[in-house]
Amino acid sequence: MTPHPMHLHGHTFQVSNPDGSYRARKDTAIVPARRSMDAYFVTDNPGDWVTHCHNEYHMVAGMMTTVVYA
Ligand SMILES: [Cu+2]
């Protein structure tokens, strides 16, 4: 039940505000426990990129995946 500092390699992204505006670009965002977040980024760096929680014990437990595009 802890927040998750979610990190995306190879890109920066933005998270939207409730009013539709966008927050500052970053490569890590805190996602509250049991919540989700939409991240918007430009796909200008093709490849296989890891995205994961920066809490190492969460990452080791499986909170890690890849974003892949050509
Ligand atoms: Cu986490």
N, CA, C, O and the ligand as a Tripos MOL2 file, in Angstrom:
@<TRIPOS>MOLECULE
protein
  281   279    71     0     0
PROTEIN
NO_CHARGES

@<TRIPOS>ATOM
      1 N           0.8290   -1.2000    0.0000 N.3       1 MET1
      2 CA          0.0000    0.0000    0.0000 C.3       1 MET1
      3 C           0.8640    1.2510    0.0000 C.2       1 MET1
      4 O           0.5730    2.2170    0.7060 O.2       1 MET1
      5 N           1.9190    1.2290   -0.7880 N.am      2 THR2
      6 CA          2.8090    2.3770   -0.8820 C.3       2 THR2
      7 C           2.7300    2.9780   -2.2860 C.2       2 THR2
      8 O           2.3760    2.2740   -3.2320 O.2       2 THR2
      9 N           3.0490    4.2530   -2.4390 N.am      3 PRO3
     10 CA          3.0940    4.8360   -3.7790 C.3       3 PRO3
     11 C           4.2370    4.2180   -4.5900 C.2       3 PRO3
     12 O           5.1850    3.6560   -4.0420 O.2       3 PRO3
     13 N           4.1120    4.3410   -5.9020 N.am      4 HIS4
     14 CA          5.1000    3.7520   -6.8040 C.3       4 HIS4
     15 C           5.7460    4.8380   -7.6590 C.2       4 HIS4
     16 O           5.0700    5.4590   -8.4790 O.2       4 HIS4
     17 N           7.0400    5.0740   -7.4780 N.am      5 PRO5
     18 CA          7.7530    6.0070   -8.3630 C.3       5 PRO5
     19 C           8.0770    5.2990   -9.6780 C.2       5 PRO5
     20 O           9.1210    4.6610   -9.8100 O.2       5 PRO5
     21 N           7.1620    5.4190  -10.6530 N.am      6 MET6
     22 CA          7.2980    4.6980  -11.9200 C.3       6 MET6
     23 C           8.2180    5.4550  -12.8750 C.2       6 MET6
     24 O           8.0540    6.6530  -13.1070 O.2       6 MET6
     25 N           9.1690    4.7390  -13.4120 N.am      7 HIS7
     26 CA         10.2170    5.3140  -14.2590 C.3       7 HIS7
     27 C          10.1760    4.6810  -15.6450 C.2       7 HIS7
     28 O          10.0080    3.4680  -15.7720 O.2       7 HIS7
     29 N          10.3310    5.5070  -16.6890 N.am      8 LEU8
     30 CA         10.4130    5.0350  -18.0700 C.3       8 LEU8
     31 C          11.7870    5.3940  -18.6170 C.2       8 LEU8
     32 O          12.1870    6.5580  -18.5920 O.2       8 LEU8
     33 N          12.5020    4.3980  -19.1090 N.am      9 HIS9
     34 CA         13.8250    4.6390  -19.6970 C.3       9 HIS9
     35 C          13.6810    5.2010  -21.1180 C.2       9 HIS9
     36 O          12.7260    4.8790  -21.8250 O.2       9 HIS9
     37 N          14.6210    6.0290  -21.5200 N.am     10 GLY10
     38 CA         14.7390    6.4620  -22.9010 C.3      10 GLY10
     39 C          13.8040    7.5690  -23.3270 C.2      10 GLY10
     40 O          13.8520    7.9800  -24.4860 O.2      10 GLY10
     41 N          12.9700    8.0630  -22.4650 N.am     11 HIS11
     42 CA         11.9810    9.0710  -22.8300 C.3      11 HIS11
     43 C          11.6730    9.9580  -21.6190 C.2      11 HIS11
     44 O          12.0050    9.6340  -20.4780 O.2      11 HIS11
     45 N          11.0410   11.0610  -21.9080 N.am     12 THR12
     46 CA         10.3450   11.8050  -20.8670 C.3      12 THR12
     47 C           8.8640   11.7430  -21.2340 C.2      12 THR12
     48 O           8.5110   11.4900  -22.3860 O.2      12 THR12
     49 N           8.0170   11.9720  -20.2590 N.am     13 PHE13
     50 CA          6.5770   11.8840  -20.4930 C.3      13 PHE13
     51 C           5.8660   12.9640  -19.6980 C.2      13 PHE13
     52 O           6.4400   13.6060  -18.8180 O.2      13 PHE13
     53 N           4.6060   13.1410  -20.0350 N.am     14 GLN14
     54 CA          3.7700   14.0940  -19.3080 C.3      14 GLN14
     55 C           2.5230   13.3850  -18.8050 C.2      14 GLN14
     56 O           2.0280   12.4430  -19.4250 O.2      14 GLN14
     57 N           2.0330   13.8500  -17.6830 N.am     15 VAL15
     58 CA          0.8040   13.3530  -17.0850 C.3      15 VAL15
     59 C          -0.2140   14.4810  -17.1650 C.2      15 VAL15
     60 O           0.1280   15.6440  -16.9480 O.2      15 VAL15
     61 N          -1.4520   14.1480  -17.4730 N.am     16 SER16
     62 CA         -2.4620   15.2010  -17.6290 C.3      16 SER16
     63 C          -3.0820   15.5700  -16.2860 C.2      16 SER16
     64 O          -3.1970   14.7440  -15.3810 O.2      16 SER16
     65 N          -3.4750   16.8270  -16.1890 N.am     17 ASN17
     66 CA         -4.2270   17.3300  -15.0390 C.3      17 ASN17
     67 C          -5.7170   17.1200  -15.2890 C.2      17 ASN17
     68 O          -6.1110   16.8900  -16.4320 O.2      17 ASN17
     69 N          -6.5490   17.1890  -14.2650 N.am     18 PRO18
     70 CA         -8.0000   17.0330  -14.4630 C.3      18 PRO18
     71 C          -8.5840   18.0500  -15.4440 C.2      18 PRO18
     72 O          -9.5870   17.7650  -16.0970 O.2      18 PRO18
     73 N          -7.9650   19.2430  -15.5590 N.am     19 ASP19
     74 CA         -8.4950   20.2650  -16.4760 C.3      19 ASP19
     75 C          -8.0200   20.0710  -17.9100 C.2      19 ASP19
     76 O          -8.3450   20.8800  -18.7780 O.2      19 ASP19
     77 N          -7.2510   19.0030  -18.1770 N.am     20 GLY20
     78 CA         -6.7890   18.7100  -19.5220 C.3      20 GLY20
     79 C          -5.4270   19.2770  -19.8560 C.2      20 GLY20
     80 O          -4.8580   18.9420  -20.8950 O.2      20 GLY20
     81 N          -4.8960   20.1250  -19.0030 N.am     21 SER21
     82 CA         -3.5340   20.6180  -19.2360 C.3      21 SER21
     83 C          -2.5370   19.5160  -18.8560 C.2      21 SER21
     84 O          -2.8990   18.4940  -18.2740 O.2      21 SER21
     85 N          -1.2830   19.7590  -19.2040 N.am     22 TYR22
     86 CA         -0.2630   18.7520  -18.9330 C.3      22 TYR22
     87 C           0.7540   19.2630  -17.9370 C.2      22 TYR22
     88 O           1.0850   20.4490  -17.9090 O.2      22 TYR22
     89 N           1.2450   18.3440  -17.1180 N.am     23 ARG23
     90 CA          2.2780   18.6790  -16.1460 C.3      23 ARG23
     91 C           3.6380   18.6860  -16.8270 C.2      23 ARG23
     92 O           3.7510   18.3370  -18.0020 O.2      23 ARG23
     93 N           4.6650   19.0830  -16.0930 N.am     24 ALA24
     94 CA          6.0340   19.1550  -16.6210 C.3      24 ALA24
     95 C           6.4870   17.7870  -17.1130 C.2      24 ALA24
     96 O           6.0430   16.7500  -16.6200 O.2      24 ALA24
     97 N           7.3860   17.8110  -18.1040 N.am     25 ARG25
     98 CA          7.9440   16.5640  -18.6150 C.3      25 ARG25
     99 C           8.8850   15.9800  -17.5640 C.2      25 ARG25
    100 O           9.6350   16.7020  -16.9080 O.2      25 ARG25
    101 N           8.8280   14.6570  -17.4210 N.am     26 LYS26
    102 CA          9.6920   13.9780  -16.4670 C.3      26 LYS26
    103 C           9.8860   12.5410  -16.9050 C.2      26 LYS26
    104 O           9.2230   12.0810  -17.8350 O.2      26 LYS26
    105 N          10.7830   11.8290  -16.2480 N.am     27 ASP27
    106 CA         10.9670   10.4140  -16.5760 C.3      27 ASP27
    107 C          10.5230    9.5010  -15.4390 C.2      27 ASP27
    108 O          10.6190    8.2790  -15.5460 O.2      27 ASP27
    109 N          10.0370   10.0930  -14.3530 N.am     28 THR28
    110 CA          9.5220    9.3240  -13.2240 C.3      28 THR28
    111 C           8.3160   10.0610  -12.6540 C.2      28 THR28
    112 O           8.3460   11.2840  -12.5190 O.2      28 THR28
    113 N           7.2670    9.3370  -12.3210 N.am     29 ALA29
    114 CA          6.0800    9.9360  -11.7110 C.3      29 ALA29
    115 C           5.6050    9.0510  -10.5660 C.2      29 ALA29
    116 O           5.6540    7.8240  -10.6490 O.2      29 ALA29
    117 N           5.1460    9.6920   -9.5050 N.am     30 ILE30
    118 CA          4.6420    8.9510   -8.3520 C.3      30 ILE30
    119 C           3.2010    8.5430   -8.6350 C.2      30 ILE30
    120 O           2.3400    9.3950   -8.8550 O.2      30 ILE30
    121 N           2.9450    7.2500   -8.6300 N.am     31 VAL31
    122 CA          1.5970    6.7170   -8.8150 C.3      31 VAL31
    123 C           1.1050    6.2430   -7.4450 C.2      31 VAL31
    124 O           1.7030    5.3410   -6.8590 O.2      31 VAL31
    125 N           0.0190    6.8400   -6.9240 N.am     32 PRO32
    126 CA         -0.4810    6.4190   -5.6160 C.3      32 PRO32
    127 C          -0.8500    4.9340   -5.6130 C.2      32 PRO32
    128 O          -1.1750    4.3640   -6.6540 O.2      32 PRO32
    129 N          -0.7990    4.3350   -4.4620 N.am     33 ALA33
    130 CA         -1.1480    2.9190   -4.3220 C.3      33 ALA33
    131 C          -2.5510    2.6580   -4.8560 C.2      33 ALA33
    132 O          -3.4720    3.4420   -4.6240 O.2      33 ALA33
    133 N          -2.7010    1.5590   -5.5640 N.am     34 ARG34
    134 CA         -3.9780    1.1050   -6.1190 C.3      34 ARG34
    135 C          -4.6240    2.1080   -7.0710 C.2      34 ARG34
    136 O          -5.8450    2.1410   -7.2210 O.2      34 ARG34
    137 N          -3.7840    2.9280   -7.7140 N.am     35 ARG35
    138 CA         -4.2770    3.8940   -8.7020 C.3      35 ARG35
    139 C          -3.5370    3.6730  -10.0100 C.2      35 ARG35
    140 O          -2.5520    2.9370  -10.0710 O.2      35 ARG35
    141 N          -4.0210    4.3090  -11.0310 N.am     36 SER36
    142 CA         -3.3180    4.2640  -12.3180 C.3      36 SER36
    143 C          -3.0730    5.6970  -12.7880 C.2      36 SER36
    144 O          -3.6140    6.6510  -12.2280 O.2      36 SER36
    145 N          -2.2590    5.8270  -13.8150 N.am     37 MET37
    146 CA         -1.9230    7.1330  -14.3480 C.3      37 MET37
    147 C          -1.6660    6.9720  -15.8450 C.2      37 MET37
    148 O          -1.0230    6.0080  -16.2600 O.2      37 MET37
    149 N          -2.1570    7.8960  -16.6490 N.am     38 ASP38
    150 CA         -1.8580    7.9010  -18.0770 C.3      38 ASP38
    151 C          -0.6310    8.7720  -18.3040 C.2      38 ASP38
    152 O          -0.5590    9.9030  -17.8230 O.2      38 ASP38
    153 N           0.3280    8.2340  -19.0410 N.am     39 ALA39
    154 CA          1.5330    8.9790  -19.3800 C.3      39 ALA39
    155 C           1.5830    9.1560  -20.8880 C.2      39 ALA39
    156 O           1.3930    8.2010  -21.6420 O.2      39 ALA39
    157 N           1.8390   10.3810  -21.3220 N.am     40 TYR40
    158 CA          1.8980   10.7070  -22.7430 C.3      40 TYR40
    159 C           3.3380   11.0320  -23.1000 C.2      40 TYR40
    160 O           3.9760   11.8650  -22.4560 O.2      40 TYR40
    161 N           3.8530   10.3550  -24.1500 N.am     41 PHE41
    162 CA          5.2070   10.6300  -24.5910 C.3      41 PHE41
    163 C           5.3020   10.4820  -26.0990 C.2      41 PHE41
    164 O           4.4890    9.8060  -26.7300 O.2      41 PHE41
    165 N           6.3080   11.1260  -26.6590 N.am     42 VAL42
    166 CA          6.5660   11.0840  -28.0900 C.3      42 VAL42
    167 C           7.4030    9.8450  -28.3850 C.2      42 VAL42
    168 O           8.4310    9.6100  -27.7500 O.2      42 VAL42
    169 N           6.9500    9.0570  -29.3580 N.am     43 THR43
    170 CA          7.6660    7.8270  -29.7020 C.3      43 THR43
    171 C           8.7320    8.1550  -30.7560 C.2      43 THR43
    172 O           8.6120    7.7970  -31.9280 O.2      43 THR43
    173 N           9.7760    8.8470  -30.2940 N.am     44 ASP44
    174 CA         10.8420    9.2720  -31.1980 C.3      44 ASP44
    175 C          12.1760    8.6010  -30.8820 C.2      44 ASP44
    176 O          13.2300    9.0760  -31.3040 O.2      44 ASP44
    177 N          12.1290    7.5120  -30.1510 N.am     45 ASN45
    178 CA         13.3580    6.8140  -29.7720 C.3      45 ASN45
    179 C          13.0830    5.3030  -29.8180 C.2      45 ASN45
    180 O          12.9970    4.6590  -28.7730 O.2      45 ASN45
    181 N          12.9450    4.7350  -31.0330 N.am     46 PRO46
    182 CA         12.5430    3.3340  -31.1730 C.3      46 PRO46
    183 C          13.4730    2.3750  -30.4410 C.2      46 PRO46
    184 O          14.6720    2.6180  -30.3110 O.2      46 PRO46
    185 N          12.8890    1.2860  -29.9710 N.am     47 GLY47
    186 CA         13.6860    0.2610  -29.3010 C.3      47 GLY47
    187 C          12.8700   -0.4360  -28.2290 C.2      47 GLY47
    188 O          11.6440   -0.3370  -28.1810 O.2      47 GLY47
    189 N          13.5880   -1.1400  -27.3760 N.am     48 ASP48
    190 CA         12.9860   -1.8380  -26.2370 C.3      48 ASP48
    191 C          13.3710   -1.0580  -24.9900 C.2      48 ASP48
    192 O          14.5530   -0.9720  -24.6550 O.2      48 ASP48
    193 N          12.4030   -0.4960  -24.3090 N.am     49 TRP49
    194 CA         12.6660    0.3550  -23.1550 C.3      49 TRP49
    195 C          12.0070   -0.2060  -21.9160 C.2      49 TRP49
    196 O          10.8380   -0.5920  -21.9260 O.2      49 TRP49
    197 N          12.7810   -0.2410  -20.8540 N.am     50 VAL50
    198 CA         12.2610   -0.7550  -19.5860 C.3      50 VAL50
    199 C          11.4570    0.3310  -18.8900 C.2      50 VAL50
    200 O          11.8430    1.5000  -18.8910 O.2      50 VAL50
    201 N          10.3570   -0.0560  -18.3070 N.am     51 THR51
    202 CA          9.6130    0.8200  -17.3910 C.3      51 THR51
    203 C           9.3860    0.0230  -16.1130 C.2      51 THR51
    204 O           9.0220   -1.1530  -16.1520 O.2      51 THR51
    205 N           9.6060    0.6840  -14.9810 N.am     52 HIS52
    206 CA          9.5820   -0.0550  -13.7140 C.3      52 HIS52
    207 C           9.3400    0.8760  -12.5370 C.2      52 HIS52
    208 O           9.4620    2.0960  -12.6450 O.2      52 HIS52
    209 N           8.9950    0.2700  -11.4180 N.am     53 CYS53
    210 CA          8.9050    1.0000  -10.1510 C.3      53 CYS53
    211 C          10.3180    1.1750   -9.6080 C.2      53 CYS53
    212 O          11.1260    0.2480   -9.6590 O.2      53 CYS53
    213 N          10.6160    2.3660   -9.0860 N.am     54 HIS54
    214 CA         11.9410    2.6180   -8.5240 C.3      54 HIS54
    215 C          12.1000    2.0790   -7.1170 C.2      54 HIS54
    216 O          13.2080    2.1110   -6.5820 O.2      54 HIS54
    217 N          11.0570    1.5930   -6.5020 N.am     55 ASN55
    218 CA         11.2230    0.8610   -5.2450 C.3      55 ASN55
    219 C          11.7690   -0.5140   -5.6190 C.2      55 ASN55
    220 O          11.0570   -1.3320   -6.2020 O.2      55 ASN55
    221 N          13.0290   -0.7650   -5.2840 N.am     56 GLU56
    222 CA         13.6870   -1.9700   -5.7880 C.3      56 GLU56
    223 C          12.9330   -3.2290   -5.3980 C.2      56 GLU56
    224 O          12.8610   -4.1620   -6.1980 O.2      56 GLU56
    225 N          12.3720   -3.2900   -4.2050 N.am     57 TYR57
    226 CA         11.6770   -4.5170   -3.8090 C.3      57 TYR57
    227 C          10.4050   -4.7080   -4.6180 C.2      57 TYR57
    228 O           9.9490   -5.8400   -4.7760 O.2      57 TYR57
    229 N           9.8210   -3.6370   -5.1330 N.am     58 HIS58
    230 CA          8.6780   -3.7910   -6.0470 C.3      58 HIS58
    231 C           9.1600   -4.2860   -7.4080 C.2      58 HIS58
    232 O           8.5470   -5.1680   -8.0090 O.2      58 HIS58
    233 N          10.2550   -3.7130   -7.8850 N.am     59 MET59
    234 CA         10.8000   -4.1110   -9.1850 C.3      59 MET59
    235 C          11.1860   -5.5920   -9.1610 C.2      59 MET59
    236 O          10.8620   -6.3360  -10.0860 O.2      59 MET59
    237 N          11.8680   -6.0110   -8.1160 N.am     60 VAL60
    238 CA         12.2860   -7.4070   -8.0020 C.3      60 VAL60
    239 C          11.0570   -8.3280   -7.9270 C.2      60 VAL60
    240 O          11.1020   -9.4650   -8.3950 O.2      60 VAL60
    241 N           9.9820   -7.8370   -7.3460 N.am     61 ALA61
    242 CA          8.7560   -8.6330   -7.2350 C.3      61 ALA61
    243 C           7.9680   -8.6520   -8.5460 C.2      61 ALA61
    244 O           6.9540   -9.3430   -8.6390 O.2      61 ALA61
    245 N           8.4180   -7.9040   -9.5630 N.am     62 GLY62
    246 CA          7.7680   -7.9890  -10.8650 C.3      62 GLY62
    247 C           7.1760   -6.7210  -11.4000 C.2      62 GLY62
    248 O           6.5860   -6.7390  -12.4810 O.2      62 GLY62
    249 N           7.3030   -5.6130  -10.6970 N.am     63 MET63
    250 CA          6.7370   -4.3610  -11.1830 C.3      63 MET63
    251 C           7.7000   -3.7390  -12.1980 C.2      63 MET63
    252 O           8.2890   -2.6830  -11.9680 O.2      63 MET63
    253 N           7.8350   -4.4350  -13.3200 N.am     64 MET64
    254 CA          8.7420   -4.0170  -14.3870 C.3      64 MET64
    255 C           8.2480   -4.6600  -15.6820 C.2      64 MET64
    256 O           7.8400   -5.8210  -15.6990 O.2      64 MET64
    257 N           8.2940   -3.8800  -16.7680 N.am     65 THR65
    258 CA          7.9300   -4.4190  -18.0740 C.3      65 THR65
    259 C           8.6720   -3.6180  -19.1430 C.2      65 THR65
    260 O           9.4970   -2.7640  -18.8170 O.2      65 THR65
    261 N           8.3890   -3.8840  -20.3900 N.am     66 THR66
    262 CA          9.0610   -3.1560  -21.4630 C.3      66 THR66
    263 C           8.0340   -2.4300  -22.3220 C.2      66 THR66
    264 O           6.8960   -2.8710  -22.4830 O.2      66 THR66
    265 N           8.4750   -1.3120  -22.8630 N.am     67 VAL67
    266 CA          7.7400   -0.5720  -23.8930 C.3      67 VAL67
    267 C           8.5400   -0.7900  -25.1700 C.2      67 VAL67
    268 O           9.7180   -0.4400  -25.2320 O.2      67 VAL67
    269 N           7.9060   -1.3690  -26.1910 N.am     68 VAL68
    270 CA          8.6130   -1.7270  -27.4120 C.3      68 VAL68
    271 C           7.8940   -1.1110  -28.6090 C.2      68 VAL68
    272 O           6.6830   -1.2730  -28.7610 O.2      68 VAL68
    273 N           8.6400   -0.4060  -29.4570 N.am     69 TYR69
    274 CA          8.0950    0.0770  -30.7200 C.3      69 TYR69
    275 C           9.2190    0.2620  -31.7210 C.2      69 TYR69
    276 O          10.3710    0.4810  -31.3470 O.2      69 TYR69
    277 N           8.8700    0.1700  -33.0080 N.am     70 ALA70
    278 CA          9.8560    0.2790  -34.0950 C.3      70 ALA70
    279 C           9.7900    1.6410  -34.7330 C.2      70 ALA70
    280 O          10.5430    1.9230  -35.6650 O.2      70 ALA70
    281 CU          6.2990    0.3390   -6.4350 Cu       71 CU71
@<TRIPOS>BOND
     1     1     2 1
     2     2     3 1
     3     3     4 2
     4     3     5 am
     5     5     6 1
     6     6     7 1
     7     7     8 2
     8     7     9 am
     9     9    10 1
    10    10    11 1
    11    11    12 2
    12    11    13 am
    13    13    14 1
    14    14    15 1
    15    15    16 2
    16    15    17 am
    17    17    18 1
    18    18    19 1
    19    19    20 2
    20    19    21 am
    21    21    22 1
    22    22    23 1
    23    23    24 2
    24    23    25 am
    25    25    26 1
    26    26    27 1
    27    27    28 2
    28    27    29 am
    29    29    30 1
    30    30    31 1
    31    31    32 2
    32    31    33 am
    33    33    34 1
    34    34    35 1
    35    35    36 2
    36    35    37 am
    37    37    38 1
    38    38    39 1
    39    39    40 2
    40    39    41 am
    41    41    42 1
    42    42    43 1
    43    43    44 2
    44    43    45 am
    45    45    46 1
    46    46    47 1
    47    47    48 2
    48    47    49 am
    49    49    50 1
    50    50    51 1
    51    51    52 2
    52    51    53 am
    53    53    54 1
    54    54    55 1
    55    55    56 2
    56    55    57 am
    57    57    58 1
    58    58    59 1
    59    59    60 2
    60    59    61 am
    61    61    62 1
    62    62    63 1
    63    63    64 2
    64    63    65 am
    65    65    66 1
    66    66    67 1
    67    67    68 2
    68    67    69 am
    69    69    70 1
    70    70    71 1
    71    71    72 2
    72    71    73 am
    73    73    74 1
    74    74    75 1
    75    75    76 2
    76    75    77 am
    77    77    78 1
    78    78    79 1
    79    79    80 2
    80    79    81 am
    81    81    82 1
    82    82    83 1
    83    83    84 2
    84    83    85 am
    85    85    86 1
    86    86    87 1
    87    87    88 2
    88    87    89 am
    89    89    90 1
    90    90    91 1
    91    91    92 2
    92    91    93 am
    93    93    94 1
    94    94    95 1
    95    95    96 2
    96    95    97 am
    97    97    98 1
    98    98    99 1
    99    99   100 2
   100    99   101 am
   101   101   102 1
   102   102   103 1
   103   103   104 2
   104   103   105 am
   105   105   106 1
   106   106   107 1
   107   107   108 2
   108   107   109 am
   109   109   110 1
   110   110   111 1
   111   111   112 2
   112   111   113 am
   113   113   114 1
   114   114   115 1
   115   115   116 2
   116   115   117 am
   117   117   118 1
   118   118   119 1
   119   119   120 2
   120   119   121 am
   121   121   122 1
   122   122   123 1
   123   123   124 2
   124   123   125 am
   125   125   126 1
   126   126   127 1
   127   127   128 2
   128   127   129 am
   129   129   130 1
   130   130   131 1
   131   131   132 2
   132   131   133 am
   133   133   134 1
   134   134   135 1
   135   135   136 2
   136   135   137 am
   137   137   138 1
   138   138   139 1
   139   139   140 2
   140   139   141 am
   141   141   142 1
   142   142   143 1
   143   143   144 2
   144   143   145 am
   145   145   146 1
   146   146   147 1
   147   147   148 2
   148   147   149 am
   149   149   150 1
   150   150   151 1
   151   151   152 2
   152   151   153 am
   153   153   154 1
   154   154   155 1
   155   155   156 2
   156   155   157 am
   157   157   158 1
   158   158   159 1
   159   159   160 2
   160   159   161 am
   161   161   162 1
   162   162   163 1
   163   163   164 2
   164   163   165 am
   165   165   166 1
   166   166   167 1
   167   167   168 2
   168   167   169 am
   169   169   170 1
   170   170   171 1
   171   171   172 2
   172   171   173 am
   173   173   174 1
   174   174   175 1
   175   175   176 2
   176   175   177 am
   177   177   178 1
   178   178   179 1
   179   179   180 2
   180   179   181 am
   181   181   182 1
   182   182   183 1
   183   183   184 2
   184   183   185 am
   185   185   186 1
   186   186   187 1
   187   187   188 2
   188   187   189 am
   189   189   190 1
   190   190   191 1
   191   191   192 2
   192   191   193 am
   193   193   194 1
   194   194   195 1
   195   195   196 2
   196   195   197 am
   197   197   198 1
   198   198   199 1
   199   199   200 2
   200   199   201 am
   201   201   202 1
   202   202   203 1
   203   203   204 2
   204   203   205 am
   205   205   206 1
   206   206   207 1
   207   207   208 2
   208   207   209 am
   209   209   210 1
   210   210   211 1
   211   211   212 2
   212   211   213 am
   213   213   214 1
   214   214   215 1
   215   215   216 2
   216   215   217 am
   217   217   218 1
   218   218   219 1
   219   219   220 2
   220   219   221 am
   221   221   222 1
   222   222   223 1
   223   223   224 2
   224   223   225 am
   225   225   226 1
   226   226   227 1
   227   227   228 2
   228   227   229 am
   229   229   230 1
   230   230   231 1
   231   231   232 2
   232   231   233 am
   233   233   234 1
   234   234   235 1
   235   235   236 2
   236   235   237 am
   237   237   238 1
   238   238   239 1
   239   239   240 2
   240   239   241 am
   241   241   242 1
   242   242   243 1
   243   243   244 2
   244   243   245 am
   245   245   246 1
   246   246   247 1
   247   247   248 2
   248   247   249 am
   249   249   250 1
   250   250   251 1
   251   251   252 2
   252   251   253 am
   253   253   254 1
   254   254   255 1
   255   255   256 2
   256   255   257 am
   257   257   258 1
   258   258   259 1
   259   259   260 2
   260   259   261 am
   261   261   262 1
   262   262   263 1
   263   263   264 2
   264   263   265 am
   265   265   266 1
   266   266   267 1
   267   267   268 2
   268   267   269 am
   269   269   270 1
   270   270   271 1
   271   271   272 2
   272   271   273 am
   273   273   274 1
   274   274   275 1
   275   275   276 2
   276   275   277 am
   277   277   278 1
   278   278   279 1
   279   279   280 2
@<TRIPOS>SUBSTRUCTURE
     1 MET1         2 RESIDUE 1 A MET
     2 THR2         6 RESIDUE 1 A THR
     3 PRO3        10 RESIDUE 1 A PRO
     4 HIS4        14 RESIDUE 1 A HIS
     5 PRO5        18 RESIDUE 1 A PRO
     6 MET6        22 RESIDUE 1 A MET
     7 HIS7        26 RESIDUE 1 A HIS
     8 LEU8        30 RESIDUE 1 A LEU
     9 HIS9        34 RESIDUE 1 A HIS
    10 GLY10       38 RESIDUE 1 A GLY
    11 HIS11       42 RESIDUE 1 A HIS
    12 THR12       46 RESIDUE 1 A THR
    13 PHE13       50 RESIDUE 1 A PHE
    14 GLN14       54 RESIDUE 1 A GLN
    15 VAL15       58 RESIDUE 1 A VAL
    16 SER16       62 RESIDUE 1 A SER
    17 ASN17       66 RESIDUE 1 A ASN
    18 PRO18       70 RESIDUE 1 A PRO
    19 ASP19       74 RESIDUE 1 A ASP
    20 GLY20       78 RESIDUE 1 A GLY
    21 SER21       82 RESIDUE 1 A SER
    22 TYR22       86 RESIDUE 1 A TYR
    23 ARG23       90 RESIDUE 1 A ARG
    24 ALA24       94 RESIDUE 1 A ALA
    25 ARG25       98 RESIDUE 1 A ARG
    26 LYS26      102 RESIDUE 1 A LYS
    27 ASP27      106 RESIDUE 1 A ASP
    28 THR28      110 RESIDUE 1 A THR
    29 ALA29      114 RESIDUE 1 A ALA
    30 ILE30      118 RESIDUE 1 A ILE
    31 VAL31      122 RESIDUE 1 A VAL
    32 PRO32      126 RESIDUE 1 A PRO
    33 ALA33      130 RESIDUE 1 A ALA
    34 ARG34      134 RESIDUE 1 A ARG
    35 ARG35      138 RESIDUE 1 A ARG
    36 SER36      142 RESIDUE 1 A SER
    37 MET37      146 RESIDUE 1 A MET
    38 ASP38      150 RESIDUE 1 A ASP
    39 ALA39      154 RESIDUE 1 A ALA
    40 TYR40      158 RESIDUE 1 A TYR
    41 PHE41      162 RESIDUE 1 A PHE
    42 VAL42      166 RESIDUE 1 A VAL
    43 THR43      170 RESIDUE 1 A THR
    44 ASP44      174 RESIDUE 1 A ASP
    45 ASN45      178 RESIDUE 1 A ASN
    46 PRO46      182 RESIDUE 1 A PRO
    47 GLY47      186 RESIDUE 1 A GLY
    48 ASP48      190 RESIDUE 1 A ASP
    49 TRP49      194 RESIDUE 1 A TRP
    50 VAL50      198 RESIDUE 1 A VAL
    51 THR51      202 RESIDUE 1 A THR
    52 HIS52      206 RESIDUE 1 A HIS
    53 CYS53      210 RESIDUE 1 A CYS
    54 HIS54      214 RESIDUE 1 A HIS
    55 ASN55      218 RESIDUE 1 A ASN
    56 GLU56      222 RESIDUE 1 A GLU
    57 TYR57      226 RESIDUE 1 A TYR
    58 HIS58      230 RESIDUE 1 A HIS
    59 MET59      234 RESIDUE 1 A MET
    60 VAL60      238 RESIDUE 1 A VAL
    61 ALA61      242 RESIDUE 1 A ALA
    62 GLY62      246 RESIDUE 1 A GLY
    63 MET63      250 RESIDUE 1 A MET
    64 MET64      254 RESIDUE 1 A MET
    65 THR65      258 RESIDUE 1 A THR
    66 THR66      262 RESIDUE 1 A THR
    67 VAL67      266 RESIDUE 1 A VAL
    68 VAL68      270 RESIDUE 1 A VAL
    69 TYR69      274 RESIDUE 1 A TYR
    70 ALA70      278 RESIDUE 1 A ALA
    71 CU71       281 GROUP 0 **** ****
